[in-house]
């Protein structure tokens, strides 16, 4: 069995988990309006980290983010036994190719090796780059490797930045929101990008939560559009539920992907409906952090751990009126509720999906 | 429980040639990878026009996987390389680097994620299966058996298509193979190290 032992994050709401959570509980969003920005030739909304981010010279901005998120976890849980560093990112140091050359920093293994050396990991780190499910899939991968006995501890760190590269790409898709994103709402009109790093320690003993089940199944449908039937997400959740020996409605909440695009949120509502999860409270945390790409699944899992530990369901910021075709129980107000089982889901380009179910051991 | 798994079949693409289980099945004099891929597509009578809109990494992964896959199986895709999607990242960067000719193309941007090649393979072969794209400095001979076997043992997949698919400029190499409960050669780190 595999367990969540410790976790932390570095977000626009705060440089650590406690500050981030305090602001989130006040209903503060990290999303701001940017004009005359060097990153895009027109105004946009995004959740960007306050500068300066770089505290360790010799490391890139993103590497600093990863180090800041992981450092307290390593400090509290020094490396011991057979330990692996697993790094999740979609674009890594993509800003490094602005000059048009494939410079060393742009290679993900180079970035991961720098972070591994900083903390003193002896084994070659693994990098997972699987679009917007990367951060959450890492938890499933860590759990599987620990269950197999290959590692005793897997330190996961996930991070992505708001860059000219990704902003222009989402703008090219006409996918950027005209205001702060509003997941599942009738007036939602697109993604707000964000940047953050998150870290989680998964181990073979002890811990606050058990990784009870997981699945990561492809839609086999379209590379940039979600499946109309939610098939991949449906099957991912089905497999996670089967492994956790649950039927679904006993989940106390779902922290979903909720990017606030028309098609993603609709696809999720369809998948949840097919599984009879209509009454399970659901949030998307994108209204606080924006879509932090490869970090999002791990960051939202971290916030969900605190939600479960404290017994408070966090509202889905930006939601007023349902704008999806199926009944869905989106959380509007903070709600006190003891949490035993909860699920985190994510979906992304390439038709990928991931669902992980956690059991609260408190 | 059986703890031994085997390489059932394998396909290698490098230096203008495609080898299936060690036998050359196609080679071409080509000026570029793009040209080579087009000739291979026609040679194998692929009949899948979506191929032509794929980026080079997806074409490489698709050509190799197509020699080994059957439709609709519960075959997990576990792929890795060194350069992620950097080959296409550089193409996309050109479209935004010049402020006079700023034109971010969605058709290019979507391929700036390495796992898109897994999506392309899943669509063609109707694989509703486990996917994961990993990035390592070198061919990860320890990683593939460790992760692939876990997927089969836990019932998450019946078998696994493992693939090393490296693409940067005109440097390319694919080594894709199918792992299951019986086959040609035991799938372990020692054999992979001897093999590559």
Contacts between the chains, C-beta under 8 A, distances in Angstrom:
chain1	res1	chain2	res2	distance
A	41	B	99	7.8
A	41	B	102	6.8
A	90	B	113	6.2
A	91	B	89	7.9
A	91	B	112	7.5
A	92	B	84	7.4
A	94	B	89	6.5
A	97	B	86	7.5
A	97	B	89	6.1
A	97	B	90	6.1
A	97	B	93	5.2
A	98	B	93	7.0
A	98	B	97	6.9
A	100	B	90	6.9
A	100	B	93	6.2
A	100	B	94	6.7
A	100	B	97	6.0
A	102	B	83	7.4
A	102	B	86	5.6
A	102	B	90	6.4
A	102	B	168	6.6
A	106	B	86	6.1
A	106	B	89	7.5
A	107	B	82	6.9
A	107	B	83	6.6
A	107	B	84	7.8
A	107	B	86	7.1
A	107	B	137	7.9
A	108	B	84	5.4
A	108	B	135	4.4
A	109	B	82	6.5
A	109	B	135	5.9
A	109	B	136	5.8
A	109	B	137	4.0
A	110	B	137	7.8
A	112	B	135	7.9
A	113	B	137	7.3
A	124	B	136	7.1
A	124	B	137	7.2
A	126	B	134	6.0
A	126	B	136	7.3
A	126	B	143	6.7
A	127	B	134	6.3
A	127	B	135	4.0
A	127	B	136	7.0
A	128	B	132	6.7
A	128	B	133	7.4
A	128	B	134	5.7
A	128	B	135	7.7
A	129	B	84	5.3
A	129	B	85	8.0
A	129	B	113	7.2
A	129	B	114	5.4
A	129	B	115	6.9
A	129	B	133	5.7
A	129	B	134	7.4
A	129	B	135	5.3
A	130	B	113	8.0
A	130	B	114	8.0
A	130	B	115	4.5
A	130	B	131	7.0
A	130	B	132	5.8
A	130	B	133	5.0
A	131	B	113	4.8
A	131	B	115	5.4
A	131	B	116	7.7
A	137	B	132	6.4
A	141	B	132	6.8
A	141	B	147	7.2
A	144	B	147	7.3
A	144	B	150	4.7
A	144	B	151	7.4
A	144	B	154	6.8
A	145	B	146	6.8
A	145	B	147	7.1
A	145	B	150	6.7
A	147	B	150	7.2
A	147	B	154	7.3
A	148	B	146	6.9
A	148	B	149	7.4
A	148	B	150	4.4
A	148	B	153	7.3
A	150	B	146	5.1
A	150	B	150	7.8
A	164	B	96	6.4
A	165	B	89	7.6
A	165	B	92	7.2
A	165	B	93	6.9
A	165	B	96	7.1
A	165	B	112	7.7
A	168	B	96	4.9
A	168	B	104	4.1
A	168	B	109	7.9
A	169	B	92	7.2
A	169	B	104	6.0
A	169	B	106	7.4
A	169	B	109	3.8
A	169	B	112	6.9
A	171	B	104	6.7
A	172	B	104	3.9
A	172	B	105	6.5
A	172	B	106	4.6
A	172	B	109	5.8
A	173	B	106	4.9
A	173	B	109	7.1
A	215	B	130	7.7
A	215	B	156	7.3
A	216	B	130	5.5
A	216	B	131	6.4
A	216	B	132	7.0
A	217	B	128	5.5
A	217	B	129	6.4
A	217	B	130	6.5
A	217	B	131	7.7
A	218	B	77	7.7
A	218	B	118	6.8
A	218	B	119	6.6
A	218	B	122	4.2
A	218	B	127	6.4
A	218	B	128	6.4
A	218	B	129	6.3
A	218	B	130	8.0
A	218	B	131	4.8
A	219	B	119	7.8
A	219	B	122	7.5
A	219	B	128	7.7
A	220	B	122	4.3
A	220	B	123	5.4
A	220	B	125	7.8
A	220	B	126	5.3
A	220	B	127	5.7
A	220	B	128	5.4
A	221	B	123	6.6
A	222	B	119	7.9
A	222	B	123	7.2
A	223	B	110	5.9
A	223	B	116	5.4
A	223	B	119	4.5
A	223	B	120	6.4
A	223	B	123	7.3
A	224	B	106	7.7
A	224	B	110	4.6
A	231	B	128	6.4
A	232	B	128	6.6
A	235	B	128	5.6
A	239	B	156	7.0
A	243	B	154	8.0
A	348	B	113	7.9
A	348	B	115	7.9
A	349	B	110	6.2
A	349	B	113	5.5
A	349	B	115	7.7
A	349	B	116	6.5
A	349	B	119	7.4
A	350	B	113	6.1
A	350	B	115	4.4
A	350	B	116	4.6
A	350	B	118	6.0
A	350	B	119	3.5
A	350	B	131	7.5
A	351	B	119	4.4
A	351	B	122	6.1
A	351	B	123	7.1
A	352	B	115	6.1
A	352	B	118	7.5
A	352	B	119	7.1
A	352	B	131	5.6
